[in-house]
Amino acid sequence: KPGRGVGAVEAPRGLLIHEYVLDDEGRVKGANLVVPTNENHQNIEEDLKAYLPKLLGKPKEEITHKLEMLVRAYDPCISCSTHLLRIEWE
């Protein structure tokens, strides 16, 4: 039977919303997801930009560690926290 379902939950990372539309055979015809990590991305970037100047002059390993700590403070999903921080040294 066709239909539409929406669910929202306050997850530890923030508001998580799923919406699904089903066709008359019960197959997913459309989906819309609002995930907290995506919503927090801009704040993470702004905090990194504000924090980085305070770390300049420290060893690269320490800078990397401190920036990773900041990112993980937002509790991003596992795959995002693994691939979110990319540092280009000049």
C-alpha positions, 0 to 999 in steps of 0.5 A: 500500500502506498504511503509516506512515513516521517520519523524524528529523534533527538540523537546524541549528535542532534536532530535526526529526521528520516522521511520515506515514500512508498509506492503501491507495492511497498517499495521505497520511491523516495527518501529524505534524510536530515542527519546531525553530522551534516547539520554540524559541519559548518560549526565544526569548520568554523571552530577549526578555523578559530582554534588553529591559530592558537596551535601554530608553532606546535609540532604537527602531531600535536596540532593534528591531535588537538584538531581531531579532538575538536572534531570528535567533540561534536560526536560525528558518525564513525565514518565521518570522524574517520574521514573528516579531517584532512590537513594540508601542510605548507 
